[in-house]
Amino acid sequence: MQTFLPIAEEVAALLKARIETIAIAESSSGGLIAASMLSVGGASAYFLGGAVLYTRAGFREMLGNTPAGKSGLHEETALALARAVREKYAATWGIAELGAAGPTGSRYGDPAGTSCIAVVGPIERAITLKTGKSDRVVNMCAFAKAAVELLNESLAATSS
C-alpha cells in the first residue's frame, strides 16, 4: 500500500479543495481502496462510506441485479456498481472494483489477476486490469492502486 499512498494524498487534497466527496464499493481489493483514502488526515471531509462486497448477496444488496444479467467481470458491471454506491451515499464520486485476486480465477472463468474498476462522477471511466499473476496480495494491491490512479486521473480531467 505504501506505493500508492502518495497518490491517495494527492486525491484527498483535490477532493478537499474542491469540496467533493467519494463513496467506494470494492470486492477483491478487500478494503484497500478505502484504507488508502482513510489513511489521509481529515478524511471525514471527503469520505462518506462504502462497502466491501464479497458475495452475490452483497452485490445484490448494493446493485440489485447485474446489468443485462451479466456474470463475471465486466466494465459495465463496475460502472453500475460505482453509480449505485455514489447514489446510495449521495457522493460526488463513486468508485467500484470487482475482480479475481487469486490464487484461482472467478467462478465465471475470469483468470486470477483480473479486475474491472470504475469511477463515476462528473465523468465516467472504467478499465480492466490484468496483472497475469495469481498472487492474491500482489493483485489486491495492484487493483487498489489502479483504482486510486483512475480516480486521480478523473479528478484531473474535470479540474477547472
N, C-alpha and C positions, 0 to 999 in steps of 0.2 A: 504494500500500500504506500510505502514511502515514495515510490516512483511517481505517483500521481497526486500526492498531497499538494505540491506547489500549484498544480492546475486547479484543484479544488479551492485553494485560497484565492486564486485569480477569479474563479467563477463566483465565489462568495462576495468578493469585493464589488464585482459588477452588479450582482443582484441587489446588494445593499444600496449601492449608489443609485440604482435605477428604481428602487423601491418595488422590486418584483419578488415573487415567491415561487417555490417549487414543491412538488409532491412526487414521490417515487414509488413505483411498483417494480419489484425485481424478483427474479427467480433464482437462476443458477449462480448469480454473483453473491447470493446469500446475505445480503445486507451491506456489502462493502461499498456500494454507491452511497447509500445513506450514511454509513460510518464516515466516509471521506468528507461528505458535506457537513456533517455534525462535528467534525474534528476542528473546525474553524470557530474561534470565539465569536459570539454574537449570532450564532446560527438561528436563534429564535426569530431574528428579523426577517429571514427568508425561507426557512424550512418549516413547512406546515405539517408534514406527516407522510406516511406511506405504509407499504406492506411488503413482506417477503412472502411470495406466493409459491407454494411448492407442490400443491396437489391440484387435481382437477376441480375439487370442491372449492379451493381457494380462488382459482381463476374464475369459476362460475360466480362466486360471490362478488368479485370485483367487476367482472366483464359481462356476465350473462352467458351468452354463447360466443364461440369464436366466430370471426367473420366468415360468412358463407359456409359455416360448418367445417372449416379447415382444421386439420390436426397436424401436429408437427410445428416446426419453426418457420415462421413466415413474417416478413416485414409488415405485412398488412395486419397481422395479429398484434405485433408490438405497437404499431400506431394506434390500434383500437384500445389497447391497454393503457397507453400513455394518455389518450383522450379521456378514458374513464377515470383514471386517478386524478388527472387535472380537474375534471368536473367535480368529482367527489369532494375534493379539498378546496375547490374554488381558487385554484392556484393560477399564476401567470403561465407557468411551465409545468408540463407533465413529462416524466421520464419513465420509460419502461425497458426492461431487459428480460428476455427469456432465452434459455439455451440448454445445452447439454454439456455440463462441466467435465464429466468423465468419472471413472475411467472408461465407462462404456457410453454408447450413444443413447439417443432417446428411444422410447418405445415405438416411435413412428419412423425410425430409420435414419434420423439425423445423426451424423457422426459426432463423437466427443470433440469438444473444442469449437462447436458451432454456437453462435449466439446472434439473435436479432435484437437490435437496440433501436429505440425510437425516442425522439424529443418532439413534443408538441407544445406550441405556444403561438406567438405571433407568426411563426413559420413552422412547418413540419418537415422533419428529416428522419430517415431510417437507414440503417446499414445492417449488413450481415457480416459478421466476423467469423473467420475460420482460421483457428490457430494451427490446426494439423497436429495437435498434441492431445494426449489422453490424461495428462497430469491434472487432477482436479483443482488443486490450489493454484497452480500456474494459470489455468484457464479462468478461474474465478477472478483473479486479479486482473487478467487481460480484459475480461468483459467489463469490469468496473472501470478500469482506466479508459476504455473506449467510450463508455457512456459519459464520463466526465468530460472527455475531449469533445464528444459530439455536442454536449450542452455548451461548452465554451465556444465552439465554432458557431453554434446557432445564436448565441448571445452577440458574438462579434458581427454576424451577418445582419443583425437587427439594431445595431447601435446607430444612434443619430449623428 
